[in-house]
Amino acid sequence: MDDTEAQHGRATGAPRALPRVLTAPAAALRGALHGARHAYELYHPPQSRVGRTPENKGLPMRRMRVTTTLDGLALEAWVVPGDGPHTVVICHGVERSKSSTLSHIEMLHRAGYHVVAYDMRNHGESGGDRRFTRMARRYTSDLRDVLREVAADPEVGGGGLAVLGFSFSAWPSLQVLSVADAPALSAVICDSGPMHDIPAGLAGFAELRRGGLPEHLRRRAAFTAYRRVFRTLAFHMLAVRNWPPDMAGVSTRLMFVAGAEDPVVSAAQVGKVARALPGAHLWVAPTAMHMNAIRFDRQEYRTQVLDFLADAFTAGAGTSPPRDRHHHQRTEADA
């Protein structure tokens, strides 16, 4: 090839390379826009319809509606009365509905507890908002409203109260303990959450979504922008303050359930939160992933949860847990 041909090759090659350079900012912009949309949809999912009900499992059921004090939204709940006297309020995971907790409702009902499961705002049958900020405060206030309604209910409000929160709902389940006018709780159980390092956990959540994105958004420039915007905006919208919370002086018994195989909120993340809270009980389900220990480690899950609740309700909300109740089951994730 002579100099003229070489120069011609370089000249014709430049235009072919130029589009790749120019498409990088466009790809990043598309990734950022999708990251922002998915961050919003994390708290405002487009679909979280309620399917099966407790009646499909042959359980007694009535409906309860709670009006939020923040903005007058209607939160729809199921009341499944048991033999009493104690009640467990269930908070489902993000992008789900109360239908996702049917196995837990049945387990608790069969153990003799009243159960109240409700749809969080923007989920299931409950009302929706268009809010962009302070979502942690909103969900915590809503849980407080539900607990107050349950405590005042003549059928299920006569005994002690406990909360079972899943994944995202583990945040308000803990934070409600610091709300001055919330009813006293005998126990809080956090299943598959919360994460200790929230921004890192949200980035990990974005990584899990990568495979479901269109091919052009999975490429490096687009996905890097997607992950960064998703993590930043979702954290800003959640607006968690003082994390992990200060539980000094709180007498409520605390239990954390982590899945040893959980790809969403790792056992190590949950363990860090548990160890930061005095008296907390941590159980790592050996074969479970995210929010499914009741299926993958069924018998042990039942034993761990029901024994913990029985102990907590026997002790009552007014008794501080002794220091030696702190239990940590070491796993490879902690090493």
N, C-alpha and C positions, 0 to 999 in steps of 0.2 A: 504494500500500500504506500503510495507516495504522499507527500505533504498535503497536496490538494485534497486527496481522499480522506486523510486523517482529519483535516480541518472540517471537511463536510460531515464526517461522522460525529465529531464533537458538536457541531452546530445542530444536527438533527437529533442528537441524544439529549441536549439540554431541554427542548420543549417537552420531551417525554418524561423527564425527571421533575420538571416544574410542577405539574399537577399534584404529585405526591407531597411536595412541600406545602402547596397551598391547601390541600385537603386536611392537613393536621389540625389547624385551628378550627375548621368547620367540624371535624370529628369530635374535638374536645367540646365545642359548643353543644353539639347534639347530646353528648354524654352528660354534660352539666344539666341540660334541660330535663333529661330523663331522670337524673339523680334527684333534682328538685321535685319533680312530680311524684316519684316513688317515696320520698321523704314525707310529703304531705299525705299520701295514701297509706302510709304506715299507721297514722292516727285516724284517717278517714278512708277506710277500705271501700272500694267500689262494690264489693259483694261479700257479705258475711251473713247470709240468710239463715234463719232458724229452720232446722229440719225436724228430726224426731224430738218428741217430748217425753217427760216422765210417764205419761199415760201409755206410751208405746211399750214401756217396760212393766206395765201393770201396777204403777205406783200411784198413790193418791196425789192429787195436784189441784191447786187453785192459783189464780194469777194475782199479782200485786203490781201496782204502778206507783213509782216514786217520782216526785217532782223535784228537780234539782234546785237548790237554793241560789246557785250562782246565776242561772239564766232561764229557769223554768222549763228545762227539757224534761220529757217523760222517759223514765227508765223502766223498762218492762222486766218483770221478774216472775219466776216460778216459786211457789211455796209448796214444799213436799213435807207434810207433817209426819213426825215419827212418834215414838212412844214418849219422848221428852225426858227431862225438861230442857236440855241444852240444844243450842242451834248453831249450825255452821253455815256461814255465808260464803258462797263460791264466786270468785272473779275469774272469768275465762282469759285466755291469752289474746294478744293483739291479732287482728285480722280473722278472728273466729267469733263464735257466739256461744251462748249458754248451752246449746246442743252438744258442743264438744266436751262437756263435763258430765254427760249422762252416766258414765260408768262410776264416776266419783259420787254423784248424787245417789245412785243405787247403793253403793258400798256404805255410805254414811247413813242412809235411811235404814238399811238392814241392820246396822249397828245400834239403832234406836234414836238417832239424832233427827231433829227437825233440820231441813235443808232449805236454804233460799239461794237460788242462782239467778243472777241478773245479767242483762246485756249492757255492756259499757256504752257510753255515748258514742255515736257514730258506728255502732255495731248492731247486728241483729235487728230486733224489733224496736230498739230504743231510738230516741230522737237524735238528730244530728246537728252539728255546729259547723261553722266555717272558720274556726279559729286557727291561728298560726303560731301562737305562743302560749307558754305556761300550761302545757298539756298535763304535766305531772300534778300541778295544783288542781286542775279541773277534775282529773280522775280521782284524786285523793278526796276532794270535797264531795264528789258524787258517792264514793264509798261511805263517807261519813253520813250522808243523807240516807243511804240504804240501811246502815246500821241503826240509825235513830228510828227509822220506820219499823224495822224488825223488832227492836227493843220495846216499842209501844204496841206491838201487835198482841192481841189477847190470846191467840192460840200458840204462837211460837216465841213470844218475848219474855217468858217467865223465868228462864234459867240463865245459864252463862252463855256467852257469845264467843265464837271463834271465827277466824277468816282463813280460807284456803285460796291463795292466789297463784296464778300460773304465769311464768315467764314475765312479760311486761307488767302484769298486775301485781307482781311481787313488790314493785316500787310503792304504789299506793297502799298496799297491804301493810308495809312497814311504816310508811310516813303517816298513816292515819293515827298511829299511836301517839304522835306528837300534837294532834289536833285537840285543843282544849275541851271542846264541847262534844267530842265523840264518845259514845258509850265505852265503858271499860271492856276490855277483851281478855279472856282467859288464855287464849292461844292464837298465834299466827303461824300458818304453815306456808312456806314459799316453795313451790314446785318448779324446778327448771329456771331458777332466777333468784335474785336479780344478779346482773353482772357488776363486778367491782369497778372495772375500768370501762365506763360507758362509751366514750368515743371509740376505743379500740373494739369494743363489742359491736358497735354499729358498723364499723368498717368491715368486721368479719361477716356481719349480716349481708352487707353489700357483696362480699365475695361469694357467699352462698347463692346469691341471685344471679351471678354472672352467667351461669349456664342457661338460664331462662331468658336472657336478653337476646334481641336480634343479633345476628352475626356481626354486623358493622359496629355494634356497641360493645362487643366483647374484645375488640382490638385495643391495643395498648393505649393510644392517645385518648380514645373515647372512654374506655373503662376507668382509666386513672382519674379523669375529670368526673365521671359518674360517681365513683367511690368517694372522692373528696367532698363533693357537693352533698351527696346523700348523708354522709357522716356528719358534716358540719351543720346542715339544716335540720336533720332529725334531732341532733343534740340540742340545738338552739330552741326548737319547738318544744322539746320535753322540758327543758329548763329545770333540771333537778338541782336543788340547793343543798349544801352541807351533806355531802355524800361520802361514805356511808353515814347514816343518821346517828346522832348521839342518843344512846338508849340508857344512859345512866339514870338510875332511879325507876326505870320502867319494869313493872312486875310481870308483864305478860310473858308467857312461855313462848319461845321462838324455836321453830324447826325449819331446816332447809333440806330439800330433797334435790339432789343433782344426779344427772345421768352420766355414767362413766363414759358413754359413747356419744354424748351430746355434741353435735357439730355447731350448734347455735350459741348456747351459753355453756361454756365448759365447766366441768366440775371444779377446776382450779379457780375460775372466776367466782363461782358461788361460794367455794370454801373460803376465799379471802373475806367476803362479806360476813360469813358466819363467824370467823375467828375475830372479827372486829367488834362483835356484839357479845357482851357478857352473858354467859349461861346458854348460848345458842346450841342447839342440837343439830348436827349435820349427819345425814345419811346419804351415801353414794350408792345408787342402784347399779349393780355391777354390769348389767347388760342393756340398760335403758338408753334411749336417745332423748329427744326433746319432748317433754310433756307426755311420755308414754310408759313411765315406770309401772303404772297400774296394769299394763298389758305384758311388758317384757319381764318384770319381776313381781308378778301379781301377788303371790302369797306373802312375800316379805314386805311389799309395799303396804298391804293391808295390815300386817302386824305392826310395822313401824308407826304408821299414821294413827291407827286406832288406839294403840297402847299410849302413844304420846297424848292424844286428846283426852283419854280417860284419866291419865295422870294430871293433866293441866286442869281439867274441870273439877277433879277431886280437890286439888290444891286451892282453886279459886283465884280470881284476878287480884286479890289483895295480898297474896303471899309472894314475896320475892323468891326467884329460883335460887337454890343453893349453888355455890360456885362449882361444886363437883358435878353438876349436871352438864357441864360443857363436855360434849362428846365429839370426837373427830375420828372418822374412819379413814385411815390413810390409804391413798390410792397412788397409782403411778403418776397421775396428773399433779400430785402435790410434791413429787420428788424433785 
